[in-house]
Amino acid sequence: MRLLLDTQLLLWVSEESPRLSRKALELIEDDDNVLMFSAVSLAEIAIKSALRRPDFEVEPATLRRGLIDNGYIELGLTGAHAVAVAGLPPIHKDPFDRLLVAQAMVEGITLVTADSIVRQYSGPVRLV
């Protein structure tokens, strides 16, 4: 199964956080799953890190290199993804989360998240 990890999960994976649930770890460690990250998440991290948000204290380039080195596949942002955001109901206010949901829908990838608000979108979203 192709899994797109949301930004928070990527940060938790990179710091080996104890906040990662057992369910998340099982999905991440399952060799049958293809793990993916989005350029949207890197942009979110870059912006929020520059704003000195304490929960985003990571160098985006270092994170990207580490994810690629660990077999994650990078998903770029396309016009189709951006356009799909317009069709989403206004459940979540965060534009980065809305873009991740749109990418998952367009690409037929399961978005993995710990955010119960994101889970309210119909589509390929899995709460862990």
Secondary structure by P-SEA (a helix, b strand, c coil): cbbbbcaaaaaaaaaccccccaaaaaaaacccccccccaaaaaaaaaaaaaccccccccaaaaaaaaaaabbbbbbbcaaaaaaccccccccccaaaaaaaaaaaaacbbbbbccccccccccccccc
